[in-house]
Structures are given as C-alpha cells and as structure tokens.
Amino acid sequence: MKIYIAGKITGDKRYKAKFAAAAKNLQTAGHVVLNPATLPAGLTDADYMRIGMAMLDTADQVTFLPDYQESAGAMVEMDYCRRIGKPWGLYLEPQGGGRR
C-alpha cells in the first residue's frame, strides 16, 4: 500500500527525524511511503503544498502524525481527505520497539 505521511513540518526542528522514524516503521510493515519531509529546501510554501497534495493524491491512504493539528498544511490535507473520501488514519508511535 502507498501511504502518505502528514504532520507538522514548519516550526518543528525535529521534523526530519520524526517523519523518518514513521517512514521506517511503515516501510518495515511493507508499505511504500510518500514522505514530504524528504523534499529539498528552497521551495515556497505553495510549492511544498502542491507537491504534497500530488503525493497525497497518489497515495492509497494518508497517515497523520500526532501533531498534525498544529499544522495548517496538514489540516488542509485532512479536510481534503474527508472531502474526497481518501482513507486516512492516525499514526501511533511504537512503544518498546514494537509496532502498532
């Protein structure tokens, strides 16, 4: 399954590590991960949003990180998922080395 990761990037100094950890867990579970945190620096906010929405459209499902509600962009992605009926879920961080 192709899974897009959504969550807070702007203003979060740890966003790359946070997204990378989620991507690794999802890949270990056998999924193809579409990770917006891997996009290059230097684009405009509008560029990131357009690319992110294209990734989201390509995905079979969207996984929202726990802090998604702190992100205006992730909230747009959530609204879009609800509007078009895209399957989505909340990412639960593994506890004690296991997966949920």
ChimeraX commands (.cxc) that place a marker at each C-alpha (Angstrom):
marker #1 position 0.00,0.00,0.00 radius 0.5
marker #1 position 1.21,3.54,-0.76 radius 0.5
marker #1 position 0.99,5.69,2.36 radius 0.5
marker #1 position 1.50,9.46,2.54 radius 0.5
marker #1 position 2.71,10.87,5.87 radius 0.5
marker #1 position 1.15,14.14,7.04 radius 0.5
marker #1 position 2.19,16.18,10.06 radius 0.5
marker #1 position 3.79,19.35,11.32 radius 0.5
marker #1 position 6.92,20.43,9.44 radius 0.5
marker #1 position 7.04,24.23,9.64 radius 0.5
marker #1 position 8.39,25.33,13.00 radius 0.5
marker #1 position 9.43,21.83,14.10 radius 0.5
marker #1 position 13.22,21.47,14.27 radius 0.5
marker #1 position 12.86,17.68,14.62 radius 0.5
marker #1 position 10.51,17.15,11.69 radius 0.5
marker #1 position 13.00,15.21,9.55 radius 0.5
marker #1 position 13.73,12.70,12.32 radius 0.5
marker #1 position 10.04,12.40,13.23 radius 0.5
marker #1 position 8.95,11.75,9.63 radius 0.5
marker #1 position 11.93,9.41,9.01 radius 0.5
marker #1 position 11.03,7.27,12.03 radius 0.5
marker #1 position 7.42,6.96,10.88 radius 0.5
marker #1 position 8.55,6.19,7.32 radius 0.5
marker #1 position 10.91,3.47,8.54 radius 0.5
marker #1 position 8.16,1.81,10.59 radius 0.5
marker #1 position 5.71,1.94,7.69 radius 0.5
marker #1 position 8.31,0.59,5.25 radius 0.5
marker #1 position 9.16,-2.23,7.66 radius 0.5
marker #1 position 5.46,-3.12,7.60 radius 0.5
marker #1 position 5.73,-3.46,3.81 radius 0.5
marker #1 position 4.33,-0.13,2.64 radius 0.5
marker #1 position 5.61,2.29,0.01 radius 0.5
marker #1 position 5.98,5.60,1.84 radius 0.5
marker #1 position 5.45,9.04,0.34 radius 0.5
marker #1 position 7.28,11.39,2.71 radius 0.5
marker #1 position 7.02,15.17,2.20 radius 0.5
marker #1 position 9.85,15.74,4.71 radius 0.5
marker #1 position 12.32,14.50,2.09 radius 0.5
marker #1 position 11.62,17.37,-0.31 radius 0.5
marker #1 position 14.54,19.76,-0.91 radius 0.5
marker #1 position 14.90,23.09,0.87 radius 0.5
marker #1 position 14.37,26.31,-1.03 radius 0.5
marker #1 position 10.84,25.92,-2.38 radius 0.5
marker #1 position 7.95,28.20,-1.48 radius 0.5
marker #1 position 5.18,27.15,0.88 radius 0.5
marker #1 position 2.87,26.97,-2.14 radius 0.5
marker #1 position 5.35,24.69,-3.93 radius 0.5
marker #1 position 5.52,22.33,-0.96 radius 0.5
marker #1 position 1.73,22.26,-0.71 radius 0.5
marker #1 position 1.26,21.49,-4.42 radius 0.5
marker #1 position 3.84,18.70,-4.33 radius 0.5
marker #1 position 2.42,17.35,-1.09 radius 0.5
marker #1 position -1.10,17.27,-2.49 radius 0.5
marker #1 position 0.15,15.39,-5.57 radius 0.5
marker #1 position 1.81,12.85,-3.26 radius 0.5
marker #1 position -1.37,12.61,-1.20 radius 0.5
marker #1 position -3.47,12.04,-4.33 radius 0.5
marker #1 position -1.10,9.25,-5.39 radius 0.5
marker #1 position -1.32,7.50,-2.02 radius 0.5
marker #1 position -3.80,4.77,-1.18 radius 0.5
marker #1 position -4.03,6.08,2.39 radius 0.5
marker #1 position -2.80,9.00,4.50 radius 0.5
marker #1 position -1.27,8.60,7.94 radius 0.5
marker #1 position -1.41,11.67,10.17 radius 0.5
marker #1 position 1.30,12.12,12.80 radius 0.5
marker #1 position 0.15,13.03,16.33 radius 0.5
marker #1 position 0.94,16.73,15.87 radius 0.5
marker #1 position -0.96,17.19,12.61 radius 0.5
marker #1 position -3.47,19.56,14.23 radius 0.5
marker #1 position -0.63,22.03,14.85 radius 0.5
marker #1 position -0.02,22.32,11.10 radius 0.5
marker #1 position -2.13,24.47,8.79 radius 0.5
marker #1 position -0.95,22.38,5.82 radius 0.5
marker #1 position -1.79,19.06,7.48 radius 0.5
marker #1 position -5.22,20.40,8.39 radius 0.5
marker #1 position -5.80,21.22,4.71 radius 0.5
marker #1 position -4.71,17.66,3.89 radius 0.5
marker #1 position -7.14,16.27,6.49 radius 0.5
marker #1 position -10.00,18.37,5.10 radius 0.5
marker #1 position -9.15,17.19,1.58 radius 0.5
marker #1 position -9.13,13.53,2.66 radius 0.5
marker #1 position -12.52,13.93,4.27 radius 0.5
marker #1 position -13.90,15.79,1.25 radius 0.5
marker #1 position -12.81,13.21,-1.35 radius 0.5
marker #1 position -13.17,10.12,0.83 radius 0.5
marker #1 position -9.45,9.28,0.91 radius 0.5
marker #1 position -8.76,6.65,3.58 radius 0.5
marker #1 position -6.74,8.03,6.48 radius 0.5
marker #1 position -5.65,7.13,9.97 radius 0.5
marker #1 position -3.64,8.38,12.90 radius 0.5
marker #1 position -0.06,7.19,13.31 radius 0.5
marker #1 position 0.58,5.57,16.64 radius 0.5
marker #1 position 4.22,5.69,17.63 radius 0.5
marker #1 position 5.67,2.28,18.52 radius 0.5
marker #1 position 6.14,1.64,22.23 radius 0.5
marker #1 position 9.01,-0.51,23.44 radius 0.5
marker #1 position 10.33,-1.33,19.98 radius 0.5
marker #1 position 7.10,-2.92,18.71 radius 0.5
marker #1 position 4.72,-1.75,16.02 radius 0.5
marker #1 position 1.09,-0.81,16.34 radius 0.5
marker link #1:1,2 radius 0.2
marker link #1:2,3 radius 0.2
marker link #1:3,4 radius 0.2
marker link #1:4,5 radius 0.2
marker link #1:5,6 radius 0.2
marker link #1:6,7 radius 0.2
marker link #1:7,8 radius 0.2
marker link #1:8,9 radius 0.2
marker link #1:9,10 radius 0.2
marker link #1:10,11 radius 0.2
marker link #1:11,12 radius 0.2
marker link #1:12,13 radius 0.2
marker link #1:13,14 radius 0.2
marker link #1:14,15 radius 0.2
marker link #1:15,16 radius 0.2
marker link #1:16,17 radius 0.2
marker link #1:17,18 radius 0.2
marker link #1:18,19 radius 0.2
marker link #1:19,20 radius 0.2
marker link #1:20,21 radius 0.2
marker link #1:21,22 radius 0.2
marker link #1:22,23 radius 0.2
marker link #1:23,24 radius 0.2
marker link #1:24,25 radius 0.2
marker link #1:25,26 radius 0.2
marker link #1:26,27 radius 0.2
marker link #1:27,28 radius 0.2
marker link #1:28,29 radius 0.2
marker link #1:29,30 radius 0.2
marker link #1:30,31 radius 0.2
marker link #1:31,32 radius 0.2
marker link #1:32,33 radius 0.2
marker link #1:33,34 radius 0.2
marker link #1:34,35 radius 0.2
marker link #1:35,36 radius 0.2
marker link #1:36,37 radius 0.2
marker link #1:37,38 radius 0.2
marker link #1:38,39 radius 0.2
marker link #1:39,40 radius 0.2
marker link #1:40,41 radius 0.2
marker link #1:41,42 radius 0.2
marker link #1:42,43 radius 0.2
marker link #1:43,44 radius 0.2
marker link #1:44,45 radius 0.2
marker link #1:45,46 radius 0.2
marker link #1:46,47 radius 0.2
marker link #1:47,48 radius 0.2
marker link #1:48,49 radius 0.2
marker link #1:49,50 radius 0.2
marker link #1:50,51 radius 0.2
marker link #1:51,52 radius 0.2
marker link #1:52,53 radius 0.2
marker link #1:53,54 radius 0.2
marker link #1:54,55 radius 0.2
marker link #1:55,56 radius 0.2
marker link #1:56,57 radius 0.2
marker link #1:57,58 radius 0.2
marker link #1:58,59 radius 0.2
marker link #1:59,60 radius 0.2
marker link #1:60,61 radius 0.2
marker link #1:61,62 radius 0.2
marker link #1:62,63 radius 0.2
marker link #1:63,64 radius 0.2
marker link #1:64,65 radius 0.2
marker link #1:65,66 radius 0.2
marker link #1:66,67 radius 0.2
marker link #1:67,68 radius 0.2
marker link #1:68,69 radius 0.2
marker link #1:69,70 radius 0.2
marker link #1:70,71 radius 0.2
marker link #1:71,72 radius 0.2
marker link #1:72,73 radius 0.2
marker link #1:73,74 radius 0.2
marker link #1:74,75 radius 0.2
marker link #1:75,76 radius 0.2
marker link #1:76,77 radius 0.2
marker link #1:77,78 radius 0.2
marker link #1:78,79 radius 0.2
marker link #1:79,80 radius 0.2
marker link #1:80,81 radius 0.2
marker link #1:81,82 radius 0.2
marker link #1:82,83 radius 0.2
marker link #1:83,84 radius 0.2
marker link #1:84,85 radius 0.2
marker link #1:85,86 radius 0.2
marker link #1:86,87 radius 0.2
marker link #1:87,88 radius 0.2
marker link #1:88,89 radius 0.2
marker link #1:89,90 radius 0.2
marker link #1:90,91 radius 0.2
marker link #1:91,92 radius 0.2
marker link #1:92,93 radius 0.2
marker link #1:93,94 radius 0.2
marker link #1:94,95 radius 0.2
marker link #1:95,96 radius 0.2
marker link #1:96,97 radius 0.2
marker link #1:97,98 radius 0.2
marker link #1:98,99 radius 0.2
marker link #1:99,100 radius 0.2
view
